Amino acid sequence: MSNAPTTPGASPAPAGPDAFEELEKLVAAAKEDYQKAVGGNKAAGTRVRKSMQDIKQQAQNIRVKVLETRSTTP
């Protein structure tokens, strides 16, 4: 189980059994800042961009893990 923080700006956790849940948490954590950014809050926009990078990295970790699993399955 990952103990990585799920707050905006937190680094994504490596792909593991809870990787998809961690991805969902990262998206949920970014939602409020996204809504603020759309409303014109520039600081929230910066936080959203950082969160999107973390989300992208976590999604890539999951993608790699799925490919590894697929290639090692007989």
mmCIF file of the N, C-alpha and C atoms, coordinates in Angstrom:
data_MODEL
# 
_entry.id   MODEL 
# 
loop_
_atom_site.group_PDB 
_atom_site.id 
_atom_site.type_symbol 
_atom_site.label_atom_id 
_atom_site.label_alt_id 
_atom_site.label_comp_id 
_atom_site.label_asym_id 
_atom_site.label_entity_id 
_atom_site.label_seq_id 
_atom_site.pdbx_PDB_ins_code 
_atom_site.Cartn_x 
_atom_site.Cartn_y 
_atom_site.Cartn_z 
_atom_site.occupancy 
_atom_site.B_iso_or_equiv 
_atom_site.pdbx_formal_charge 
_atom_site.auth_seq_id 
_atom_site.auth_comp_id 
_atom_site.auth_asym_id 
_atom_site.auth_atom_id 
_atom_site.pdbx_PDB_model_num 
ATOM 1   N N  . MET A 1 1  ? 0.851   -1.183  0.000   1.00 0.00 ? 1  MET A N  1 
ATOM 2   C CA . MET A 1 1  ? 0.000   0.000   0.000   1.00 0.00 ? 1  MET A CA 1 
ATOM 3   C C  . MET A 1 1  ? 0.887   1.233   0.000   1.00 0.00 ? 1  MET A C  1 
ATOM 4   N N  . SER A 1 2  ? 0.521   2.210   -0.786  1.00 0.00 ? 2  SER A N  1 
ATOM 5   C CA . SER A 1 2  ? 1.313   3.420   -0.922  1.00 0.00 ? 2  SER A CA 1 
ATOM 6   C C  . SER A 1 2  ? 0.963   4.423   0.173   1.00 0.00 ? 2  SER A C  1 
ATOM 7   N N  . ASN A 1 3  ? 1.982   5.016   0.753   1.00 0.00 ? 3  ASN A N  1 
ATOM 8   C CA . ASN A 1 3  ? 1.775   6.058   1.742   1.00 0.00 ? 3  ASN A CA 1 
ATOM 9   C C  . ASN A 1 3  ? 2.051   7.424   1.149   1.00 0.00 ? 3  ASN A C  1 
ATOM 10  N N  . ALA A 1 4  ? 2.118   7.512   -0.165  1.00 0.00 ? 4  ALA A N  1 
ATOM 11  C CA . ALA A 1 4  ? 2.413   8.778   -0.826  1.00 0.00 ? 4  ALA A CA 1 
ATOM 12  C C  . ALA A 1 4  ? 1.265   9.749   -0.622  1.00 0.00 ? 4  ALA A C  1 
ATOM 13  N N  . PRO A 1 5  ? 1.577   11.006  -0.394  1.00 0.00 ? 5  PRO A N  1 
ATOM 14  C CA . PRO A 1 5  ? 0.528   12.000  -0.204  1.00 0.00 ? 5  PRO A CA 1 
ATOM 15  C C  . PRO A 1 5  ? -0.249  12.220  -1.492  1.00 0.00 ? 5  PRO A C  1 
ATOM 16  N N  . THR A 1 6  ? -1.519  12.601  -1.355  1.00 0.00 ? 6  THR A N  1 
ATOM 17  C CA . THR A 1 6  ? -2.370  12.811  -2.519  1.00 0.00 ? 6  THR A CA 1 
ATOM 18  C C  . THR A 1 6  ? -2.782  14.261  -2.642  1.00 0.00 ? 6  THR A C  1 
ATOM 19  N N  . THR A 1 7  ? -2.052  15.137  -2.003  1.00 0.00 ? 7  THR A N  1 
ATOM 20  C CA . THR A 1 7  ? -2.361  16.554  -2.101  1.00 0.00 ? 7  THR A CA 1 
ATOM 21  C C  . THR A 1 7  ? -1.770  17.115  -3.374  1.00 0.00 ? 7  THR A C  1 
ATOM 22  N N  . PRO A 1 8  ? -2.338  18.206  -3.861  1.00 0.00 ? 8  PRO A N  1 
ATOM 23  C CA . PRO A 1 8  ? -1.758  18.807  -5.060  1.00 0.00 ? 8  PRO A CA 1 
ATOM 24  C C  . PRO A 1 8  ? -0.295  19.129  -4.833  1.00 0.00 ? 8  PRO A C  1 
ATOM 25  N N  . GLY A 1 9  ? 0.515   18.832  -5.826  1.00 0.00 ? 9  GLY A N  1 
ATOM 26  C CA . GLY A 1 9  ? 1.939   19.066  -5.704  1.00 0.00 ? 9  GLY A CA 1 
ATOM 27  C C  . GLY A 1 9  ? 2.700   17.862  -5.182  1.00 0.00 ? 9  GLY A C  1 
ATOM 28  N N  . ALA A 1 10 ? 1.987   16.822  -4.774  1.00 0.00 ? 10 ALA A N  1 
ATOM 29  C CA . ALA A 1 10 ? 2.638   15.622  -4.280  1.00 0.00 ? 10 ALA A CA 1 
ATOM 30  C C  . ALA A 1 10 ? 3.136   14.803  -5.460  1.00 0.00 ? 10 ALA A C  1 
ATOM 31  N N  . SER A 1 11 ? 4.240   14.121  -5.276  1.00 0.00 ? 11 SER A N  1 
ATOM 32  C CA . SER A 1 11 ? 4.769   13.281  -6.340  1.00 0.00 ? 11 SER A CA 1 
ATOM 33  C C  . SER A 1 11 ? 3.904   12.043  -6.490  1.00 0.00 ? 11 SER A C  1 
ATOM 34  N N  . PRO A 1 12 ? 3.712   11.571  -7.725  1.00 0.00 ? 12 PRO A N  1 
ATOM 35  C CA . PRO A 1 12 ? 2.916   10.375  -7.925  1.00 0.00 ? 12 PRO A CA 1 
ATOM 36  C C  . PRO A 1 12 ? 3.623   9.152   -7.373  1.00 0.00 ? 12 PRO A C  1 
ATOM 37  N N  . ALA A 1 13 ? 2.830   8.186   -6.957  1.00 0.00 ? 13 ALA A N  1 
ATOM 38  C CA . ALA A 1 13 ? 3.376   6.949   -6.416  1.00 0.00 ? 13 ALA A CA 1 
ATOM 39  C C  . ALA A 1 13 ? 3.756   6.019   -7.562  1.00 0.00 ? 13 ALA A C  1 
ATOM 40  N N  . PRO A 1 14 ? 4.730   5.133   -7.337  1.00 0.00 ? 14 PRO A N  1 
ATOM 41  C CA . PRO A 1 14 ? 5.055   4.162   -8.371  1.00 0.00 ? 14 PRO A CA 1 
ATOM 42  C C  . PRO A 1 14 ? 3.866   3.228   -8.604  1.00 0.00 ? 14 PRO A C  1 
ATOM 43  N N  . ALA A 1 15 ? 3.809   2.636   -9.781  1.00 0.00 ? 15 ALA A N  1 
ATOM 44  C CA . ALA A 1 15 ? 2.693   1.746   -10.111 1.00 0.00 ? 15 ALA A CA 1 
ATOM 45  C C  . ALA A 1 15 ? 2.739   0.520   -9.220  1.00 0.00 ? 15 ALA A C  1 
ATOM 46  N N  . GLY A 1 16 ? 1.645   0.208   -8.616  1.00 0.00 ? 16 GLY A N  1 
ATOM 47  C CA . GLY A 1 16 ? 1.500   -0.946  -7.759  1.00 0.00 ? 16 GLY A CA 1 
ATOM 48  C C  . GLY A 1 16 ? 0.033   -1.292  -7.681  1.00 0.00 ? 16 GLY A C  1 
ATOM 49  N N  . PRO A 1 17 ? -0.349  -2.107  -6.733  1.00 0.00 ? 17 PRO A N  1 
ATOM 50  C CA . PRO A 1 17 ? -1.749  -2.530  -6.638  1.00 0.00 ? 17 PRO A CA 1 
ATOM 51  C C  . PRO A 1 17 ? -2.728  -1.367  -6.444  1.00 0.00 ? 17 PRO A C  1 
ATOM 52  N N  . ASP A 1 18 ? -2.282  -0.295  -5.811  1.00 0.00 ? 18 ASP A N  1 
ATOM 53  C CA . ASP A 1 18 ? -3.160  0.841   -5.543  1.00 0.00 ? 18 ASP A CA 1 
ATOM 54  C C  . ASP A 1 18 ? -2.912  2.002   -6.507  1.00 0.00 ? 18 ASP A C  1 
ATOM 55  N N  . ALA A 1 19 ? -2.213  1.750   -7.594  1.00 0.00 ? 19 ALA A N  1 
ATOM 56  C CA . ALA A 1 19 ? -1.812  2.824   -8.502  1.00 0.00 ? 19 ALA A CA 1 
ATOM 57  C C  . ALA A 1 19 ? -3.002  3.536   -9.124  1.00 0.00 ? 19 ALA A C  1 
ATOM 58  N N  . PHE A 1 20 ? -4.016  2.789   -9.529  1.00 0.00 ? 20 PHE A N  1 
ATOM 59  C CA . PHE A 1 20 ? -5.167  3.424   -10.164 1.00 0.00 ? 20 PHE A CA 1 
ATOM 60  C C  . PHE A 1 20 ? -5.947  4.249   -9.152  1.00 0.00 ? 20 PHE A C  1 
ATOM 61  N N  . GLU A 1 21 ? -6.063  3.744   -7.929  1.00 0.00 ? 21 GLU A N  1 
ATOM 62  C CA . GLU A 1 21 ? -6.733  4.513   -6.879  1.00 0.00 ? 21 GLU A CA 1 
ATOM 63  C C  . GLU A 1 21 ? -5.968  5.810   -6.604  1.00 0.00 ? 21 GLU A C  1 
ATOM 64  N N  . GLU A 1 22 ? -4.657  5.736   -6.629  1.00 0.00 ? 22 GLU A N  1 
ATOM 65  C CA . GLU A 1 22 ? -3.831  6.930   -6.426  1.00 0.00 ? 22 GLU A CA 1 
ATOM 66  C C  . GLU A 1 22 ? -4.075  7.932   -7.556  1.00 0.00 ? 22 GLU A C  1 
ATOM 67  N N  . LEU A 1 23 ? -4.195  7.448   -8.776  1.00 0.00 ? 23 LEU A N  1 
ATOM 68  C CA . LEU A 1 23 ? -4.492  8.318   -9.917  1.00 0.00 ? 23 LEU A CA 1 
ATOM 69  C C  . LEU A 1 23 ? -5.832  9.020   -9.714  1.00 0.00 ? 23 LEU A C  1 
ATOM 70  N N  . GLU A 1 24 ? -6.827  8.272   -9.274  1.00 0.00 ? 24 GLU A N  1 
ATOM 71  C CA . GLU A 1 24 ? -8.145  8.868   -9.005  1.00 0.00 ? 24 GLU A CA 1 
ATOM 72  C C  . GLU A 1 24 ? -8.059  9.943   -7.927  1.00 0.00 ? 24 GLU A C  1 
ATOM 73  N N  . LYS A 1 25 ? -7.262  9.696   -6.898  1.00 0.00 ? 25 LYS A N  1 
ATOM 74  C CA . LYS A 1 25 ? -7.106  10.679  -5.821  1.00 0.00 ? 25 LYS A CA 1 
ATOM 75  C C  . LYS A 1 25 ? -6.428  11.948  -6.324  1.00 0.00 ? 25 LYS A C  1 
ATOM 76  N N  . LEU A 1 26 ? -5.425  11.784  -7.187  1.00 0.00 ? 26 LEU A N  1 
ATOM 77  C CA . LEU A 1 26 ? -4.741  12.946  -7.746  1.00 0.00 ? 26 LEU A CA 1 
ATOM 78  C C  . LEU A 1 26 ? -5.701  13.800  -8.570  1.00 0.00 ? 26 LEU A C  1 
ATOM 79  N N  . VAL A 1 27 ? -6.549  13.143  -9.356  1.00 0.00 ? 27 VAL A N  1 
ATOM 80  C CA . VAL A 1 27 ? -7.534  13.875  -10.167 1.00 0.00 ? 27 VAL A CA 1 
ATOM 81  C C  . VAL A 1 27 ? -8.535  14.587  -9.263  1.00 0.00 ? 27 VAL A C  1 
ATOM 82  N N  . ALA A 1 28 ? -9.027  13.891  -8.253  1.00 0.00 ? 28 ALA A N  1 
ATOM 83  C CA . ALA A 1 28 ? -9.999  14.493  -7.338  1.00 0.00 ? 28 ALA A CA 1 
ATOM 84  C C  . ALA A 1 28 ? -9.392  15.690  -6.606  1.00 0.00 ? 28 ALA A C  1 
ATOM 85  N N  . ALA A 1 29 ? -8.123  15.587  -6.223  1.00 0.00 ? 29 ALA A N  1 
ATOM 86  C CA . ALA A 1 29 ? -7.466  16.677  -5.505  1.00 0.00 ? 29 ALA A CA 1 
ATOM 87  C C  . ALA A 1 29 ? -7.288  17.903  -6.400  1.00 0.00 ? 29 ALA A C  1 
ATOM 88  N N  . ALA A 1 30 ? -7.159  17.703  -7.696  1.00 0.00 ? 30 ALA A N  1 
ATOM 89  C CA . ALA A 1 30 ? -6.959  18.816  -8.625  1.00 0.00 ? 30 ALA A CA 1 
ATOM 90  C C  . ALA A 1 30 ? -8.267  19.513  -8.996  1.00 0.00 ? 30 ALA A C  1 
ATOM 91  N N  . LYS A 1 31 ? -9.384  18.886  -8.732  1.00 0.00 ? 31 LYS A N  1 
ATOM 92  C CA . LYS A 1 31 ? -10.678 19.404  -9.198  1.00 0.00 ? 31 LYS A CA 1 
ATOM 93  C C  . LYS A 1 31 ? -10.989 20.797  -8.646  1.00 0.00 ? 31 LYS A C  1 
ATOM 94  N N  . GLU A 1 32 ? -10.815 20.986  -7.362  1.00 0.00 ? 32 GLU A N  1 
ATOM 95  C CA . GLU A 1 32 ? -11.141 22.282  -6.746  1.00 0.00 ? 32 GLU A CA 1 
ATOM 96  C C  . GLU A 1 32 ? -10.268 23.398  -7.322  1.00 0.00 ? 32 GLU A C  1 
ATOM 97  N N  . ASP A 1 33 ? -8.960  23.117  -7.439  1.00 0.00 ? 33 ASP A N  1 
ATOM 98  C CA . ASP A 1 33 ? -8.075  24.127  -8.015  1.00 0.00 ? 33 ASP A CA 1 
ATOM 99  C C  . ASP A 1 33 ? -8.424  24.402  -9.471  1.00 0.00 ? 33 ASP A C  1 
ATOM 100 N N  . TYR A 1 34 ? -8.842  23.382  -10.193 1.00 0.00 ? 34 TYR A N  1 
ATOM 101 C CA . TYR A 1 34 ? -9.242  23.580  -11.586 1.00 0.00 ? 34 TYR A CA 1 
ATOM 102 C C  . TYR A 1 34 ? -10.420 24.550  -11.669 1.00 0.00 ? 34 TYR A C  1 
ATOM 103 N N  . GLN A 1 35 ? -11.398 24.333  -10.794 1.00 0.00 ? 35 GLN A N  1 
ATOM 104 C CA . GLN A 1 35 ? -12.576 25.204  -10.792 1.00 0.00 ? 35 GLN A CA 1 
ATOM 105 C C  . GLN A 1 35 ? -12.180 26.643  -10.457 1.00 0.00 ? 35 GLN A C  1 
ATOM 106 N N  . LYS A 1 36 ? -11.240 26.804  -9.529  1.00 0.00 ? 36 LYS A N  1 
ATOM 107 C CA . LYS A 1 36 ? -10.757 28.138  -9.183  1.00 0.00 ? 36 LYS A CA 1 
ATOM 108 C C  . LYS A 1 36 ? -10.001 28.759  -10.359 1.00 0.00 ? 36 LYS A C  1 
ATOM 109 N N  . ALA A 1 37 ? -9.204  27.957  -11.048 1.00 0.00 ? 37 ALA A N  1 
ATOM 110 C CA . ALA A 1 37 ? -8.422  28.453  -12.174 1.00 0.00 ? 37 ALA A CA 1 
ATOM 111 C C  . ALA A 1 37 ? -9.334  28.914  -13.309 1.00 0.00 ? 37 ALA A C  1 
ATOM 112 N N  . VAL A 1 38 ? -10.389 28.164  -13.556 1.00 0.00 ? 38 VAL A N  1 
ATOM 113 C CA . VAL A 1 38 ? -11.344 28.553  -14.597 1.00 0.00 ? 38 VAL A CA 1 
ATOM 114 C C  . VAL A 1 38 ? -12.000 29.873  -14.226 1.00 0.00 ? 38 VAL A C  1 
ATOM 115 N N  . GLY A 1 39 ? -12.161 30.114  -12.933 1.00 0.00 ? 39 GLY A N  1 
ATOM 116 C CA . GLY A 1 39 ? -12.736 31.359  -12.457 1.00 0.00 ? 39 GLY A CA 1 
ATOM 117 C C  . GLY A 1 39 ? -11.765 32.532  -12.497 1.00 0.00 ? 39 GLY A C  1 
ATOM 118 N N  . GLY A 1 40 ? -10.509 32.285  -12.877 1.00 0.00 ? 40 GLY A N  1 
ATOM 119 C CA . GLY A 1 40 ? -9.556  33.367  -13.029 1.00 0.00 ? 40 GLY A CA 1 
ATOM 120 C C  . GLY A 1 40 ? -8.458  33.424  -11.984 1.00 0.00 ? 40 GLY A C  1 
ATOM 121 N N  . ASN A 1 41 ? -8.412  32.494  -11.057 1.00 0.00 ? 41 ASN A N  1 
ATOM 122 C CA . ASN A 1 41 ? -7.388  32.485  -10.012 1.00 0.00 ? 41 ASN A CA 1 
ATOM 123 C C  . ASN A 1 41 ? -6.075  31.964  -10.604 1.00 0.00 ? 41 ASN A C  1 
ATOM 124 N N  . LYS A 1 42 ? -5.098  32.846  -10.759 1.00 0.00 ? 42 LYS A N  1 
ATOM 125 C CA . LYS A 1 42 ? -3.832  32.487  -11.403 1.00 0.00 ? 42 LYS A CA 1 
ATOM 126 C C  . LYS A 1 42 ? -3.017  31.497  -10.576 1.00 0.00 ? 42 LYS A C  1 
ATOM 127 N N  . ALA A 1 43 ? -3.028  31.646  -9.256  1.00 0.00 ? 43 ALA A N  1 
ATOM 128 C CA . ALA A 1 43 ? -2.277  30.718  -8.399  1.00 0.00 ? 43 ALA A CA 1 
ATOM 129 C C  . ALA A 1 43 ? -2.854  29.313  -8.507  1.00 0.00 ? 43 ALA A C  1 
ATOM 130 N N  . ALA A 1 44 ? -4.174  29.221  -8.577  1.00 0.00 ? 44 ALA A N  1 
ATOM 131 C CA . ALA A 1 44 ? -4.805  27.913  -8.732  1.00 0.00 ? 44 ALA A CA 1 
ATOM 132 C C  . ALA A 1 44 ? -4.429  27.298  -10.079 1.00 0.00 ? 44 ALA A C  1 
ATOM 133 N N  . GLY A 1 45 ? -4.299  28.129  -11.102 1.00 0.00 ? 45 GLY A N  1 
ATOM 134 C CA . GLY A 1 45 ? -3.876  27.645  -12.411 1.00 0.00 ? 45 GLY A CA 1 
ATOM 135 C C  . GLY A 1 45 ? -2.496  27.019  -12.369 1.00 0.00 ? 45 GLY A C  1 
ATOM 136 N N  . THR A 1 46 ? -1.602  27.630  -11.606 1.00 0.00 ? 46 THR A N  1 
ATOM 137 C CA . THR A 1 46 ? -0.259  27.074  -11.439 1.00 0.00 ? 46 THR A CA 1 
ATOM 138 C C  . THR A 1 46 ? -0.332  25.722  -10.734 1.00 0.00 ? 46 THR A C  1 
ATOM 139 N N  . ARG A 1 47 ? -1.149  25.636  -9.692  1.00 0.00 ? 47 ARG A N  1 
ATOM 140 C CA . ARG A 1 47 ? -1.308  24.364  -8.972  1.00 0.00 ? 47 ARG A CA 1 
ATOM 141 C C  . ARG A 1 47 ? -1.915  23.301  -9.875  1.00 0.00 ? 47 ARG A C  1 
ATOM 142 N N  . VAL A 1 48 ? -2.860  23.677  -10.716 1.00 0.00 ? 48 VAL A N  1 
ATOM 143 C CA . VAL A 1 48 ? -3.486  22.718  -11.636 1.00 0.00 ? 48 VAL A CA 1 
ATOM 144 C C  . VAL A 1 48 ? -2.447  22.189  -12.620 1.00 0.00 ? 48 VAL A C  1 
ATOM 145 N N  . ARG A 1 49 ? -1.619  23.061  -13.160 1.00 0.00 ? 49 ARG A N  1 
ATOM 146 C CA . ARG A 1 49 ? -0.600  22.599  -14.105 1.00 0.00 ? 49 ARG A CA 1 
ATOM 147 C C  . ARG A 1 49 ? 0.361   21.618  -13.439 1.00 0.00 ? 49 ARG A C  1 
ATOM 148 N N  . LYS A 1 50 ? 0.748   21.894  -12.204 1.00 0.00 ? 50 LYS A N  1 
ATOM 149 C CA . LYS A 1 50 ? 1.610   20.968  -11.466 1.00 0.00 ? 50 LYS A CA 1 
ATOM 150 C C  . LYS A 1 50 ? 0.886   19.645  -11.217 1.00 0.00 ? 50 LYS A C  1 
ATOM 151 N N  . SER A 1 51 ? -0.378  19.731  -10.826 1.00 0.00 ? 51 SER A N  1 
ATOM 152 C CA . SER A 1 51 ? -1.162  18.518  -10.588 1.00 0.00 ? 51 SER A CA 1 
ATOM 153 C C  . SER A 1 51 ? -1.294  17.692  -11.858 1.00 0.00 ? 51 SER A C  1 
ATOM 154 N N  . MET A 1 52 ? -1.475  18.359  -12.988 1.00 0.00 ? 52 MET A N  1 
ATOM 155 C CA . MET A 1 52 ? -1.597  17.645  -14.257 1.00 0.00 ? 52 MET A CA 1 
ATOM 156 C C  . MET A 1 52 ? -0.307  16.906  -14.603 1.00 0.00 ? 52 MET A C  1 
ATOM 157 N N  . GLN A 1 53 ? 0.837   17.477  -14.253 1.00 0.00 ? 53 GLN A N  1 
ATOM 158 C CA . GLN A 1 53 ? 2.109   16.780  -14.471 1.00 0.00 ? 53 GLN A CA 1 
ATOM 159 C C  . GLN A 1 53 ? 2.185   15.521  -13.602 1.00 0.00 ? 53 GLN A C  1 
ATOM 160 N N  . ASP A 1 54 ? 1.734   15.632  -12.346 1.00 0.00 ? 54 ASP A N  1 
ATOM 161 C CA . ASP A 1 54 ? 1.725   14.470  -11.454 1.00 0.00 ? 54 ASP A CA 1 
ATOM 162 C C  . ASP A 1 54 ? 0.770   13.399  -11.971 1.00 0.00 ? 54 ASP A C  1 
ATOM 163 N N  . ILE A 1 55 ? -0.385  13.836  -12.458 1.00 0.00 ? 55 ILE A N  1 
ATOM 164 C CA . ILE A 1 55 ? -1.376  12.901  -13.010 1.00 0.00 ? 55 ILE A CA 1 
ATOM 165 C C  . ILE A 1 55 ? -0.796  12.205  -14.239 1.00 0.00 ? 55 ILE A C  1 
ATOM 166 N N  . LYS A 1 56 ? -0.145  12.971  -15.097 1.00 0.00 ? 56 LYS A N  1 
ATOM 167 C CA . LYS A 1 56 ? 0.475   12.411  -16.299 1.00 0.00 ? 56 LYS A CA 1 
ATOM 168 C C  . LYS A 1 56 ? 1.514   11.351  -15.922 1.00 0.00 ? 56 LYS A C  1 
ATOM 169 N N  . GLN A 1 57 ? 2.342   11.657  -14.922 1.00 0.00 ? 57 GLN A N  1 
ATOM 170 C CA . GLN A 1 57 ? 3.383   10.717  -14.500 1.00 0.00 ? 57 GLN A CA 1 
ATOM 171 C C  . GLN A 1 57 ? 2.767   9.453   -13.903 1.00 0.00 ? 57 GLN A C  1 
ATOM 172 N N  . GLN A 1 58 ? 1.738   9.602   -13.099 1.00 0.00 ? 58 GLN A N  1 
ATOM 173 C CA . GLN A 1 58 ? 1.090   8.435   -12.500 1.00 0.00 ? 58 GLN A CA 1 
ATOM 174 C C  . GLN A 1 58 ? 0.448   7.578   -13.583 1.00 0.00 ? 58 GLN A C  1 
ATOM 175 N N  . ALA A 1 59 ? -0.193  8.207   -14.561 1.00 0.00 ? 59 ALA A N  1 
ATOM 176 C CA . ALA A 1 59 ? -0.795  7.459   -15.666 1.00 0.00 ? 59 ALA A CA 1 
ATOM 177 C C  . ALA A 1 59 ? 0.292   6.706   -16.443 1.00 0.00 ? 59 ALA A C  1 
ATOM 178 N N  . GLN A 1 60 ? 1.439   7.342   -16.647 1.00 0.00 ? 60 GLN A N  1 
ATOM 179 C CA . GLN A 1 60 ? 2.545   6.682   -17.344 1.00 0.00 ? 60 GLN A CA 1 
ATOM 180 C C  . GLN A 1 60 ? 3.056   5.494   -16.534 1.00 0.00 ? 60 GLN A C  1 
ATOM 181 N N  . ASN A 1 61 ? 3.158   5.651   -15.213 1.00 0.00 ? 61 ASN A N  1 
ATOM 182 C CA . ASN A 1 61 ? 3.579   4.536   -14.361 1.00 0.00 ? 61 ASN A CA 1 
ATOM 183 C C  . ASN A 1 61 ? 2.632   3.349   -14.513 1.00 0.00 ? 61 ASN A C  1 
ATOM 184 N N  . ILE A 1 62 ? 1.344   3.628   -14.539 1.00 0.00 ? 62 ILE A N  1 
ATOM 185 C CA . ILE A 1 62 ? 0.346   2.567   -14.702 1.00 0.00 ? 62 ILE A CA 1 
ATOM 186 C C  . ILE A 1 62 ? 0.499   1.923   -16.074 1.00 0.00 ? 62 ILE A C  1 
ATOM 187 N N  . ARG A 1 63 ? 0.665   2.743   -17.089 1.00 0.00 ? 63 ARG A N  1 
ATOM 188 C CA . ARG A 1 63 ? 0.810   2.241   -18.461 1.00 0.00 ? 63 ARG A CA 1 
ATOM 189 C C  . ARG A 1 63 ? 2.000   1.289   -18.566 1.00 0.00 ? 63 ARG A C  1 
ATOM 190 N N  . VAL A 1 64 ? 3.128   1.680   -17.984 1.00 0.00 ? 64 VAL A N  1 
ATOM 191 C CA . VAL A 1 64 ? 4.326   0.839   -18.019 1.00 0.00 ? 64 VAL A CA 1 
ATOM 192 C C  . VAL A 1 64 ? 4.070   -0.475  -17.294 1.00 0.00 ? 64 VAL A C  1 
ATOM 193 N N  . LYS A 1 65 ? 3.428   -0.403  -16.141 1.00 0.00 ? 65 LYS A N  1 
ATOM 194 C CA . LYS A 1 65 ? 3.150   -1.607  -15.365 1.00 0.00 ? 65 LYS A CA 1 
ATOM 195 C C  . LYS A 1 65 ? 2.238   -2.558  -16.138 1.00 0.00 ? 65 LYS A C  1 
ATOM 196 N N  . VAL A 1 66 ? 1.230   -2.008  -16.809 1.00 0.00 ? 66 VAL A N  1 
ATOM 197 C CA . VAL A 1 66 ? 0.316   -2.837  -17.603 1.00 0.00 ? 66 VAL A CA 1 
ATOM 198 C C  . VAL A 1 66 ? 1.072   -3.504  -18.746 1.00 0.00 ? 66 VAL A C  1 
ATOM 199 N N  . LEU A 1 67 ? 1.950   -2.746  -19.407 1.00 0.00 ? 67 LEU A N  1 
ATOM 200 C CA . LEU A 1 67 ? 2.741   -3.323  -20.489 1.00 0.00 ? 67 LEU A CA 1 
ATOM 201 C C  . LEU A 1 67 ? 3.674   -4.420  -19.982 1.00 0.00 ? 67 LEU A C  1 
ATOM 202 N N  . GLU A 1 68 ? 4.266   -4.209  -18.816 1.00 0.00 ? 68 GLU A N  1 
ATOM 203 C CA . GLU A 1 68 ? 5.131   -5.238  -18.219 1.00 0.00 ? 68 GLU A CA 1 
ATOM 204 C C  . GLU A 1 68 ? 4.334   -6.493  -17.913 1.00 0.00 ? 68 GLU A C  1 
ATOM 205 N N  . THR A 1 69 ? 3.157   -6.316  -17.364 1.00 0.00 ? 69 THR A N  1 
ATOM 206 C CA . THR A 1 69 ? 2.307   -7.445  -17.017 1.00 0.00 ? 69 THR A CA 1 
ATOM 207 C C  . THR A 1 69 ? 1.900   -8.204  -18.274 1.00 0.00 ? 69 THR A C  1 
ATOM 208 N N  . ARG A 1 70 ? 1.555   -7.449  -19.313 1.00 0.00 ? 70 ARG A N  1 
ATOM 209 C CA . ARG A 1 70 ? 1.142   -8.067  -20.569 1.00 0.00 ? 70 ARG A CA 1 
ATOM 210 C C  . ARG A 1 70 ? 2.289   -8.852  -21.205 1.00 0.00 ? 70 ARG A C  1 
ATOM 211 N N  . SER A 1 71 ? 3.495   -8.314  -21.148 1.00 0.00 ? 71 SER A N  1 
ATOM 212 C CA . SER A 1 71 ? 4.616   -8.970  -21.797 1.00 0.00 ? 71 SER A CA 1 
ATOM 213 C C  . SER A 1 71 ? 5.132   -10.175 -21.017 1.00 0.00 ? 71 SER A C  1 
ATOM 214 N N  . THR A 1 72 ? 4.843   -10.255 -19.722 1.00 0.00 ? 72 THR A N  1 
ATOM 215 C CA . THR A 1 72 ? 5.295   -11.394 -18.925 1.00 0.00 ? 72 THR A CA 1 
ATOM 216 C C  . THR A 1 72 ? 4.230   -12.460 -18.778 1.00 0.00 ? 72 THR A C  1 
ATOM 217 N N  . THR A 1 73 ? 3.011   -12.174 -19.217 1.00 0.00 ? 73 THR A N  1 
ATOM 218 C CA . THR A 1 73 ? 1.924   -13.163 -19.132 1.00 0.00 ? 73 THR A CA 1 
ATOM 219 C C  . THR A 1 73 ? 2.054   -14.131 -20.298 1.00 0.00 ? 73 THR A C  1 
ATOM 220 N N  . PRO A 1 74 ? 2.019   -15.441 -20.002 1.00 0.00 ? 74 PRO A N  1 
ATOM 221 C CA . PRO A 1 74 ? 2.175   -16.434 -21.084 1.00 0.00 ? 74 PRO A CA 1 
ATOM 222 C C  . PRO A 1 74 ? 1.021   -16.411 -22.062 1.00 0.00 ? 74 PRO A C  1 
# 
